[in-house]
Amino acid sequence: MTPEGTQRVLDYRVFRPNFGKFPAYIGMMQTKYEEFRLILTELPTYRLMIGDGHYFKSEFKKLDKWYGNYQQLWEEYFAIL
């Protein structure tokens, strides 16, 4: 055991659970977006809320970027080769 090895194990114990939560969170956001789209179709004045869809677009863009960064770190430092 070296200090570097110990730090790597600790990083893994924190990183892995966070990395594992991404798919569930992305699925939850997709469900919310679908519900939002359904609500828009049912409202007579949906044009007032159409701009709120930009929130979801922004969130999905951030999630894709963050998830990609996590995948890159996983493959670089934690994946077993």
N, C-alpha and C positions, 0 to 999 in steps of 0.2 A: 504494500500500500504506500502510495506516494501522495503528497498533497494534491498533485495534479489529478491523479486517479480518483481521489476522494471528491474533489470538486466536480469531476465529470459525472460521478454517480449522483451527487446531489442535484446537478443541473438536469440530469435525466429524470429524476424523480419529480421534479417540478415541471419540466417541459412536456413529458409524455401525457399527463392528464390534460393539460391545456390543449395540446395538439389533438387529442382525441375528442375534445368537445366541439371542434369546428364543424364536422358533418351534421351533428344534431342541431347546432345553432343555425347553420345554413338552411336546413330543412324547415326549421321553425320560421325563419324569415320568409322562405318561399311560401309557406302556408299563409302567413300574414298578408303577403302580397296578393295571393289568390283571393283571399277574403276581401281585401281592399278593392280589387277589380270587380268582384261580385257586387259589393256595396255601390260602387260607381254606376253599374248598369241599372241598379234598382232606384237610384235617386233621380228625380226629375230635373234637378239643377246640378247635375254631376260636373258640369263645366267649372263650377267654382272650386271643386276639389281636385281637379285633374293635375294641378301643379304639385299636389302632395305626392304624386307618383315619382317625382324627382328625388324624394327622400329615399325611396326603395332603390332607385337606380344608383344613388350615391353609396348606400349601404352595401349593395351587392358588389360594387366596384372595390370598396375598401376590403370587404371580406375576401374577394378573389386575390387581392394583393397580399393581404396578411397571411392567408392560407398558403399561398405560393411561397412566401418567405419562410413560413414554418416548415413546409415540405423541403425547401432547399437546405435549411439548417439540419433537419432530421437526416437527410441523405448525406450531408457533409460530416456531421459529428456523431450521430447516434445510431444510425442504421448499421446492422451487423453485415459485414461484407462477406 
